[in-house]
Amino acid sequence: MTKIIIIGSGNVAQQLIRAFAKNTATELIQVYSRQKNIPSSLLDPTKVINDYSLLLKADLYIIAVSDDAIPTVSAQLPFKNRLVVHTSGSVALGALDDKNRKGVFYPLQTFSKDKLVDFKTIPICLESENATDFQLLEKAAKSISAKVFAINSEQRKALHVAAVFVNNFVNHLYEIGNTICYENKIPFEILKPLILETAQKIMTLSPQEAQTGPAKRNDSKTIEAHELFLSDENQSTIYKILTQSIQNNGKKL
Amino acid sequence: MTKIIIIGSGNVAQQLIRAFAKNTATELIQVYSRQKNIPSSLLDPTKVINDYSLLLKADLYIIAVSDDAIPTVSAQLPFKNRLVVHTSGSVALGALDDKNRKGVFYPLQTFSKDKLVDFKTIPICLESENATDFQLLEKAAKSISAKVFAINSEQRKALHVAAVFVNNFVNHLYEIGNTICYENKIPFEILKPLILETAQKIMTLSPQEAQTGPAKRNDSKTIEAHELFLSDENQSTIYKILTQSIQNNGKKL
């Protein structure tokens, strides 16, 4: 059975620990956590260490730490020629220390401490230096997720940028919607079904097919009224730029 | 029982016809459709007319036509002192002709011909000139939806702008994500679970609590790398402006 060790205790690490701890196809033999803050409900505390010298021999070491810490942590590992992967969307394979075999195990999802996710539905993007390591990664990934993809470092960079657009930026537009509601004494609740349907719509339609609204139909009267309504300069700038971008897309087709 | 007539045959009209046709608390007695293009599966064809002079007496006339057509259609109705409402998010109550009692019956959702929606979950925003009409509207709205709100014309204008941000603009960001994937030979499928989770997250967290990403954590290294990656000028502009907006929000708190 594939023996796995996870290094880290942040959001991604905890979700991976949760997924691998209950997994019967692999064995989570150890977790390195500097503060040893892994709930005992999640993992037998005797398996949690905070000293690199105590690391056991495993088939796969998953470094789930902040992007900046990946080079340092991978350099501190007291062994060589083993398979070591990181979990970051924005760090290249080459950031890992040369003494071990490198790989990437990137679960593409937004993780919050307070919200459990079903790992089965989370795409995992894999990369490795050779085919044997890729097979091992693929087996481990498929044991916790139904969606596993081979994504190289260049593609992963693109994917991370795309994820910023559809996650971080989308959430910021939710926040602007929330602010407009609040300032006009409208419960934000009213917008929630629309927000859900907007996301659900593109599960079956392409975003291009799903596009509606005044910008799409070149309804300049409504656009002008909206621009007049928006007194906040920042909101107004965002409105103008996204409206133009929708209109230019239309022209390109 | 409240007798209802719907005027129009576009997306909103058809969804309303579907909701009211199977509703036992109200009676859909007639539909005006210029092209008489209402599927017989939806409504008994003898109830579909395309001549205003054939309009029966009803308690409530719902004009579900394009924004621009609302004043004309409401002026053409061959009766007075009855309750006439429109279904638009961006048109004021006053756009309706003065000869009848005015109101608004605005279902806040994105409607596509190809995708059925469950009306029960759709917020309906109501406005009327007097309390008696409001009660009638409220009863009709509650018979098809569990979410009914009193929203005046000023608030509705704000709500419509907010809806553009969380629906039209959000969908456009999905489209940019899709484009970036396509150009880098990445299946857009990979982003779909993230898109759904981003929407679902704010059902329990506020958008402010849910915000993550390089802009939120002032990760200038990642932001610079993303800006370098984006060769499309339009995408790059949107990236910069939304990143700045997230960072400025952080400063305000």
Chai-1 contact restraints between the chains, C-beta under 6 A:
chainA,res_idxA,chainB,res_idxB,connection_type,confidence,min_distance_angstrom,max_distance_angstrom,comment,restraint_id
A,S90,B,T222,contact,1.0,0.0,6.0,A-B,restraint_1
A,L108,B,I190,contact,1.0,0.0,6.0,A-B,restraint_2
A,L108,B,L194,contact,1.0,0.0,6.0,A-B,restraint_3
A,Q109,B,L194,contact,1.0,0.0,6.0,A-B,restraint_4
A,T110,B,E197,contact,1.0,0.0,6.0,A-B,restraint_5
A,T110,B,T212,contact,1.0,0.0,6.0,A-B,restraint_6
A,T121,B,P193,contact,1.0,0.0,6.0,A-B,restraint_7
A,I122,B,P193,contact,1.0,0.0,6.0,A-B,restraint_8
A,P123,B,I190,contact,1.0,0.0,6.0,A-B,restraint_9
A,F149,B,I190,contact,1.0,0.0,6.0,A-B,restraint_10
A,Q155,B,N184,contact,1.0,0.0,6.0,A-B,restraint_11
A,Q155,B,I186,contact,1.0,0.0,6.0,A-B,restraint_12
A,K157,B,F229,contact,1.0,0.0,6.0,A-B,restraint_13
A,A158,B,I180,contact,1.0,0.0,6.0,A-B,restraint_14
A,A158,B,N184,contact,1.0,0.0,6.0,A-B,restraint_15
A,L159,B,I186,contact,1.0,0.0,6.0,A-B,restraint_16
A,V161,B,H226,contact,1.0,0.0,6.0,A-B,restraint_17
A,V161,B,F229,contact,1.0,0.0,6.0,A-B,restraint_18
A,A162,B,G177,contact,1.0,0.0,6.0,A-B,restraint_19
A,A162,B,I180,contact,1.0,0.0,6.0,A-B,restraint_20
A,A162,B,C181,contact,1.0,0.0,6.0,A-B,restraint_21
A,A163,B,L194,contact,1.0,0.0,6.0,A-B,restraint_22
A,V164,B,G213,contact,1.0,0.0,6.0,A-B,restraint_23
A,F165,B,L173,contact,1.0,0.0,6.0,A-B,restraint_24
A,F165,B,I176,contact,1.0,0.0,6.0,A-B,restraint_25
A,F165,B,G177,contact,1.0,0.0,6.0,A-B,restraint_26
A,V166,B,L173,contact,1.0,0.0,6.0,A-B,restraint_27
A,V166,B,Y174,contact,1.0,0.0,6.0,A-B,restraint_28
A,V166,B,G177,contact,1.0,0.0,6.0,A-B,restraint_29
A,V166,B,L191,contact,1.0,0.0,6.0,A-B,restraint_30
A,V166,B,I195,contact,1.0,0.0,6.0,A-B,restraint_31
A,N167,B,L194,contact,1.0,0.0,6.0,A-B,restraint_32
A,N167,B,T198,contact,1.0,0.0,6.0,A-B,restraint_33
A,N168,B,G213,contact,1.0,0.0,6.0,A-B,restraint_34
A,F169,B,L173,contact,1.0,0.0,6.0,A-B,restraint_35
A,F169,B,L242,contact,1.0,0.0,6.0,A-B,restraint_36
A,V170,B,V170,contact,1.0,0.0,6.0,A-B,restraint_37
A,V170,B,L173,contact,1.0,0.0,6.0,A-B,restraint_38
A,V170,B,T198,contact,1.0,0.0,6.0,A-B,restraint_39
A,N171,B,T198,contact,1.0,0.0,6.0,A-B,restraint_40
A,N171,B,P207,contact,1.0,0.0,6.0,A-B,restraint_41
A,N171,B,A210,contact,1.0,0.0,6.0,A-B,restraint_42
A,N171,B,Q211,contact,1.0,0.0,6.0,A-B,restraint_43
A,H172,B,L242,contact,1.0,0.0,6.0,A-B,restraint_44
A,H172,B,I246,contact,1.0,0.0,6.0,A-B,restraint_45
A,L173,B,F165,contact,1.0,0.0,6.0,A-B,restraint_46
A,L173,B,V166,contact,1.0,0.0,6.0,A-B,restraint_47
A,L173,B,F169,contact,1.0,0.0,6.0,A-B,restraint_48
A,L173,B,V170,contact,1.0,0.0,6.0,A-B,restraint_49
A,Y174,B,V166,contact,1.0,0.0,6.0,A-B,restraint_50
A,Y174,B,I202,contact,1.0,0.0,6.0,A-B,restraint_51
A,Y174,B,P207,contact,1.0,0.0,6.0,A-B,restraint_52
A,E175,B,P207,contact,1.0,0.0,6.0,A-B,restraint_53
A,E175,B,Q208,contact,1.0,0.0,6.0,A-B,restraint_54
A,I176,B,F165,contact,1.0,0.0,6.0,A-B,restraint_55
A,G177,B,A162,contact,1.0,0.0,6.0,A-B,restraint_56
A,G177,B,F165,contact,1.0,0.0,6.0,A-B,restraint_57
A,G177,B,V166,contact,1.0,0.0,6.0,A-B,restraint_58
A,N178,B,P207,contact,1.0,0.0,6.0,A-B,restraint_59
A,I180,B,A158,contact,1.0,0.0,6.0,A-B,restraint_60
A,I180,B,A162,contact,1.0,0.0,6.0,A-B,restraint_61
A,C181,B,A162,contact,1.0,0.0,6.0,A-B,restraint_62
A,N184,B,Q155,contact,1.0,0.0,6.0,A-B,restraint_63
A,N184,B,A158,contact,1.0,0.0,6.0,A-B,restraint_64
A,I186,B,Q155,contact,1.0,0.0,6.0,A-B,restraint_65
A,I186,B,L159,contact,1.0,0.0,6.0,A-B,restraint_66
A,I190,B,L108,contact,1.0,0.0,6.0,A-B,restraint_67
A,I190,B,P123,contact,1.0,0.0,6.0,A-B,restraint_68
A,I190,B,F149,contact,1.0,0.0,6.0,A-B,restraint_69
A,L191,B,V166,contact,1.0,0.0,6.0,A-B,restraint_70
A,P193,B,T121,contact,1.0,0.0,6.0,A-B,restraint_71
A,P193,B,I122,contact,1.0,0.0,6.0,A-B,restraint_72
A,L194,B,L108,contact,1.0,0.0,6.0,A-B,restraint_73
A,L194,B,Q109,contact,1.0,0.0,6.0,A-B,restraint_74
A,L194,B,A163,contact,1.0,0.0,6.0,A-B,restraint_75
A,L194,B,N167,contact,1.0,0.0,6.0,A-B,restraint_76
A,I195,B,V166,contact,1.0,0.0,6.0,A-B,restraint_77
A,I195,B,A199,contact,1.0,0.0,6.0,A-B,restraint_78
A,L196,B,A199,contact,1.0,0.0,6.0,A-B,restraint_79
A,E197,B,T110,contact,1.0,0.0,6.0,A-B,restraint_80
A,T198,B,N167,contact,1.0,0.0,6.0,A-B,restraint_81
A,T198,B,V170,contact,1.0,0.0,6.0,A-B,restraint_82
A,T198,B,N171,contact,1.0,0.0,6.0,A-B,restraint_83
A,A199,B,I195,contact,1.0,0.0,6.0,A-B,restraint_84
A,A199,B,L196,contact,1.0,0.0,6.0,A-B,restraint_85
A,A199,B,A199,contact,1.0,0.0,6.0,A-B,restraint_86
A,I202,B,Y174,contact,1.0,0.0,6.0,A-B,restraint_87
A,P207,B,N171,contact,1.0,0.0,6.0,A-B,restraint_88
A,P207,B,Y174,contact,1.0,0.0,6.0,A-B,restraint_89
A,P207,B,E175,contact,1.0,0.0,6.0,A-B,restraint_90
A,P207,B,N178,contact,1.0,0.0,6.0,A-B,restraint_91
A,Q208,B,E175,contact,1.0,0.0,6.0,A-B,restraint_92
A,A210,B,N171,contact,1.0,0.0,6.0,A-B,restraint_93
A,Q211,B,N171,contact,1.0,0.0,6.0,A-B,restraint_94
A,T212,B,T110,contact,1.0,0.0,6.0,A-B,restraint_95
A,G213,B,V164,contact,1.0,0.0,6.0,A-B,restraint_96
A,G213,B,N168,contact,1.0,0.0,6.0,A-B,restraint_97
A,T222,B,S90,contact,1.0,0.0,6.0,A-B,restraint_98
A,H226,B,V161,contact,1.0,0.0,6.0,A-B,restraint_99
A,F229,B,K157,contact,1.0,0.0,6.0,A-B,restraint_100
A,F229,B,V161,contact,1.0,0.0,6.0,A-B,restraint_101
A,N234,B,S245,contact,1.0,0.0,6.0,A-B,restraint_102
A,I241,B,I241,contact,1.0,0.0,6.0,A-B,restraint_103
A,L242,B,F169,contact,1.0,0.0,6.0,A-B,restraint_104
A,L242,B,H172,contact,1.0,0.0,6.0,A-B,restraint_105
A,S245,B,N234,contact,1.0,0.0,6.0,A-B,restraint_106
A,I246,B,H172,contact,1.0,0.0,6.0,A-B,restraint_107
